[in-house]
Amino acid sequence: MTLIEQVQRLRVAAVAAHDEDKINRRTGELAGQAERVETLIETVQRLRRGVAELRAAHAAFDADLGPQAAQLAADLHVLAETLPSQDADTPPQALKAHVKAADGFVKGLRESVEQAWTAERNREVPVINEDLVATLSKSGIDVEEIRIKIEKAHGVLNVLKNRAVPETGDIARLAAALESLQACGKQITALVDPVLARVITGALEAAGTPLNSFTPEVLAGLSRLGILDRFRVRLR
């Protein structure tokens, strides 16, 4: 083989290697963009559900936001379907610009949804004196049903608190949990008024509660609860 032939073969091999390297790089770029598109599609769908939930709670969103998100989701689906057939020689600039624009819209949408959801979750939570509930239970008063309702409501609120974006039904879950706590508070108040609660709580402390706290109204309340016979007088 002549020297010229060897050089020509080396040149052909170099061109082939360059083309293969270019194809591999382009294939890798397309795969990376495909993953970004799939992530954006999932995020847009989740955010659209969040917008629908928050609108049910009368959250203020731009009227065009929903249609824009729907159109973006449709465009991304089309893009995801066409990516596998992209020519390796096609310049990637247009595709990258498209994905970058979609990413910018999604980030803005996520911020709006997260802010609205945070404001919704920050609604005032009814205060429940759980120490009193525990004290009443120790005193022999059946408050197990109330305690279970309180625990369930707080469990729901904790789950919702850890969600950056609401899922379908979360607004109803939030409202139900708050209503449940409010109802529990009313049940406790109806069961023991503040004066009676202080007497019961004080009686369980080491110092006890003063004898003059046992007014006729308090005695009647303790009798109604069925725990009057559990109290004893102790001289000091």
Buried (B, 14 or more C-beta within 10 A) or exposed (E): EEEEEEEEEEEEEEEEEEEEEEEEEBEEBBEEBBEBBEEBBEBBBBBBBBBBBBBBBEBEBEEEBBEEBEEBBEBBEEBBEEBEEBEBEEEBEEBBEBBEEBBEBBEEBBEBBBEBBEEBBEEEBBEBBBEBBEBBBEBEBEBEEBBEBBEBBBEBBEEBEEEEBBEEEBBEBBBBBBEBBBBBBEBBEEBBEEEBBBBBBBBEEEEBBEEEBBEEEBBEBBEEBEBBEEBEEEEE
